[in-house]
Amino acid sequence: MDGVATTLTSWSMGFTRPTMPPRATYTRLARGATLGQPHDAAQQKRVLEATLTLLAQDAPLKPVKLNEMKPK
């Protein structure tokens, strides 16, 4: 399919899976910190780079679960 490539990152696979995004990454981060914890630039960069990397692949893709989680 031609068009604009899109991707999604989310903290909740359960809420966003029904929308069937063409490319998606999921984390176990808190709501409101989808791209990473506040002031954690390294984590934010990892999540953003992993999500944007999906744009180079043909869609649809299986969702990618990132090993990023909120601190305990």
C-alpha positions as CSV (number, residue, x, y, z in Angstrom):
1,M,0.0,0.0,0.0
2,D,1.3,3.4,-0.9
3,G,1.0,6.4,1.4
4,V,2.5,7.9,4.5
5,A,4.3,5.4,6.8
6,T,3.0,5.6,10.3
7,T,4.0,4.0,13.6
8,L,2.7,4.1,17.2
9,T,4.2,3.8,20.6
10,S,2.0,2.9,23.6
11,W,2.1,2.0,27.2
12,S,-0.9,-0.3,26.9
13,M,-1.2,-3.0,24.3
14,G,-4.7,-3.9,25.5
15,F,-6.0,-0.4,24.7
16,T,-4.3,0.1,21.4
17,R,-4.2,-3.4,19.8
18,P,-7.9,-3.2,18.7
19,T,-7.0,-0.2,16.4
20,M,-4.6,-2.5,14.5
21,P,-1.8,0.1,13.9
22,P,0.5,-0.9,11.0
23,R,3.6,-0.6,13.1
24,A,3.8,-0.3,16.9
25,T,6.0,-0.5,19.9
26,Y,4.8,-1.2,23.5
27,T,6.4,-0.5,26.8
28,R,5.5,-1.1,30.4
29,L,5.9,2.5,31.3
30,A,3.3,4.6,33.1
31,R,0.5,6.4,31.4
32,G,1.8,9.8,30.5
33,A,5.4,8.6,30.1
34,T,4.9,6.7,26.8
35,L,8.3,7.6,25.5
36,G,10.1,7.2,28.8
37,Q,10.4,8.5,32.3
38,P,10.7,12.2,32.9
39,H,14.3,13.4,32.8
40,D,15.5,10.0,31.5
41,A,16.8,11.1,28.1
42,A,18.6,7.8,27.5
43,Q,15.4,5.8,27.9
44,Q,13.4,8.3,25.9
45,K,15.9,8.0,23.1
46,R,15.8,4.2,23.1
47,V,12.0,4.1,22.9
48,L,11.9,6.7,20.1
49,E,14.6,5.1,18.1
50,A,13.1,1.7,18.3
51,T,9.7,3.1,17.2
52,L,11.1,5.1,14.3
53,T,13.2,2.2,13.1
54,L,9.9,0.4,12.3
55,L,9.2,3.0,9.6
56,A,11.9,1.4,7.4
57,Q,9.9,-1.9,7.3
58,D,6.9,-2.8,5.2
59,A,3.7,-2.9,7.2
60,P,1.8,-4.5,8.7
61,L,4.2,-5.7,11.4
62,K,3.6,-7.6,14.6
63,P,3.7,-5.3,17.6
64,V,7.2,-5.0,19.1
65,K,7.4,-5.2,22.9
66,L,10.2,-3.1,24.3
67,N,11.9,-4.0,27.6
68,E,11.3,-0.6,29.0
69,M,9.4,-0.3,32.3
70,K,8.7,2.2,35.0
71,P,11.0,2.2,38.1
72,K,9.8,0.4,41.1
